[in-house]
């Protein structure tokens, strides 16, 4: 990250690449994407591109229960490549390995 501009904020209403001009600009110069999402629908934030790895961070809110098998199935059905639970540490490790 080299800076931040309020107009470049990606949020729930503009998170799909087609609806956010800043994402389209980034795709022109950075062909690979590591997408992190926390709900199944986030997997389609970037569609139709090679070089996309989608990782779901499964971290239920405090006191929320879920069925792990169903959550994993929903994640992979939505298009996620990997799922991590309760921690970003596997993602950090992956990034460290990729940038060595």
C-alpha beads as a LAMMPS data file, in Angstrom:
LAMMPS data file: protein, C-alpha beads

100 atoms
99 bonds

1 atom types
1 bond types

-500.0 500.0 xlo xhi
-500.0 500.0 ylo yhi
-500.0 500.0 zlo zhi

Masses

1 110.0

Atoms # bond

1 1 1 0.000 0.000 0.000
2 1 1 1.389 3.357 -0.946
3 1 1 -1.466 5.634 0.024
4 1 1 -5.199 5.990 0.416
5 1 1 -7.847 8.201 -1.137
6 1 1 -11.437 8.256 0.068
7 1 1 -12.702 8.050 -3.537
8 1 1 -10.782 4.778 -3.973
9 1 1 -12.461 3.001 -1.073
10 1 1 -13.897 -0.382 -2.035
11 1 1 -17.039 -1.211 -0.071
12 1 1 -20.090 -3.471 -0.229
13 1 1 -21.906 -1.301 -2.796
14 1 1 -19.041 -1.002 -5.299
15 1 1 -16.857 -4.030 -4.653
16 1 1 -17.396 -5.686 -8.009
17 1 1 -14.638 -4.840 -10.454
18 1 1 -17.046 -3.619 -13.120
19 1 1 -18.448 -1.035 -10.719
20 1 1 -15.174 0.354 -9.415
21 1 1 -12.873 2.304 -11.732
22 1 1 -9.910 1.995 -9.353
23 1 1 -10.016 -1.809 -9.632
24 1 1 -10.103 -1.640 -13.422
25 1 1 -6.991 0.589 -13.389
26 1 1 -5.163 -1.829 -11.111
27 1 1 -6.018 -4.791 -13.361
28 1 1 -4.392 -3.032 -16.306
29 1 1 -0.993 -2.971 -14.575
30 1 1 -1.245 -5.875 -12.105
31 1 1 -2.513 -9.041 -13.826
32 1 1 -2.547 -11.263 -10.722
33 1 1 -5.079 -10.898 -7.925
34 1 1 -5.250 -12.329 -4.431
35 1 1 -8.849 -11.838 -3.365
36 1 1 -9.740 -12.153 0.314
37 1 1 -13.401 -12.420 1.199
38 1 1 -15.465 -13.310 4.211
39 1 1 -18.760 -14.321 2.618
40 1 1 -19.470 -16.605 -0.361
41 1 1 -20.673 -13.709 -2.557
42 1 1 -17.265 -12.001 -2.320
43 1 1 -15.779 -14.705 -4.563
44 1 1 -17.294 -13.055 -7.625
45 1 1 -15.788 -9.616 -6.916
46 1 1 -13.360 -10.402 -9.735
47 1 1 -14.623 -12.660 -12.483
48 1 1 -13.341 -14.069 -15.724
49 1 1 -9.634 -13.542 -15.109
50 1 1 -6.673 -15.863 -15.068
51 1 1 -4.243 -15.151 -12.256
52 1 1 -6.908 -14.876 -9.553
53 1 1 -6.617 -16.758 -6.268
54 1 1 -9.665 -16.476 -4.033
55 1 1 -9.296 -17.079 -0.288
56 1 1 -12.192 -17.027 2.145
57 1 1 -11.501 -16.051 5.721
58 1 1 -14.116 -17.915 7.708
59 1 1 -14.396 -16.091 11.021
60 1 1 -17.873 -16.224 12.545
61 1 1 -18.864 -13.468 14.911
62 1 1 -18.558 -14.152 18.618
63 1 1 -21.289 -16.555 19.687
64 1 1 -22.300 -17.413 16.118
65 1 1 -22.419 -21.110 15.341
66 1 1 -21.964 -22.676 11.942
67 1 1 -21.583 -26.052 10.345
68 1 1 -17.988 -26.343 9.136
69 1 1 -18.766 -28.810 6.337
70 1 1 -21.592 -26.616 5.002
71 1 1 -19.453 -23.478 5.240
72 1 1 -16.619 -25.131 3.330
73 1 1 -18.988 -26.498 0.681
74 1 1 -20.581 -23.061 0.216
75 1 1 -17.123 -21.494 -0.077
76 1 1 -15.891 -23.858 -2.761
77 1 1 -19.217 -23.772 -4.602
78 1 1 -18.900 -19.977 -4.730
79 1 1 -15.459 -20.242 -6.330
80 1 1 -12.980 -19.886 -3.485
81 1 1 -9.705 -21.738 -3.945
82 1 1 -8.723 -21.832 -0.276
83 1 1 -10.466 -21.349 3.069
84 1 1 -8.824 -20.353 6.323
85 1 1 -10.574 -20.263 9.662
86 1 1 -10.148 -17.697 12.427
87 1 1 -6.761 -16.453 11.256
88 1 1 -5.005 -14.600 8.471
89 1 1 -1.723 -16.298 9.351
90 1 1 -1.944 -18.822 6.456
91 1 1 -2.474 -15.890 4.061
92 1 1 0.512 -14.028 5.522
93 1 1 2.638 -17.168 5.151
94 1 1 1.521 -17.583 1.548
95 1 1 2.390 -13.964 0.751
96 1 1 5.788 -14.315 2.387
97 1 1 6.512 -17.383 0.254
98 1 1 5.346 -15.661 -2.918
99 1 1 7.505 -12.606 -2.326
100 1 1 10.740 -14.441 -1.470

Bonds

1 1 1 2
2 1 2 3
3 1 3 4
4 1 4 5
5 1 5 6
6 1 6 7
7 1 7 8
8 1 8 9
9 1 9 10
10 1 10 11
11 1 11 12
12 1 12 13
13 1 13 14
14 1 14 15
15 1 15 16
16 1 16 17
17 1 17 18
18 1 18 19
19 1 19 20
20 1 20 21
21 1 21 22
22 1 22 23
23 1 23 24
24 1 24 25
25 1 25 26
26 1 26 27
27 1 27 28
28 1 28 29
29 1 29 30
30 1 30 31
31 1 31 32
32 1 32 33
33 1 33 34
34 1 34 35
35 1 35 36
36 1 36 37
37 1 37 38
38 1 38 39
39 1 39 40
40 1 40 41
41 1 41 42
42 1 42 43
43 1 43 44
44 1 44 45
45 1 45 46
46 1 46 47
47 1 47 48
48 1 48 49
49 1 49 50
50 1 50 51
51 1 51 52
52 1 52 53
53 1 53 54
54 1 54 55
55 1 55 56
56 1 56 57
57 1 57 58
58 1 58 59
59 1 59 60
60 1 60 61
61 1 61 62
62 1 62 63
63 1 63 64
64 1 64 65
65 1 65 66
66 1 66 67
67 1 67 68
68 1 68 69
69 1 69 70
70 1 70 71
71 1 71 72
72 1 72 73
73 1 73 74
74 1 74 75
75 1 75 76
76 1 76 77
77 1 77 78
78 1 78 79
79 1 79 80
80 1 80 81
81 1 81 82
82 1 82 83
83 1 83 84
84 1 84 85
85 1 85 86
86 1 86 87
87 1 87 88
88 1 88 89
89 1 89 90
90 1 90 91
91 1 91 92
92 1 92 93
93 1 93 94
94 1 94 95
95 1 95 96
96 1 96 97
97 1 97 98
98 1 98 99
99 1 99 100
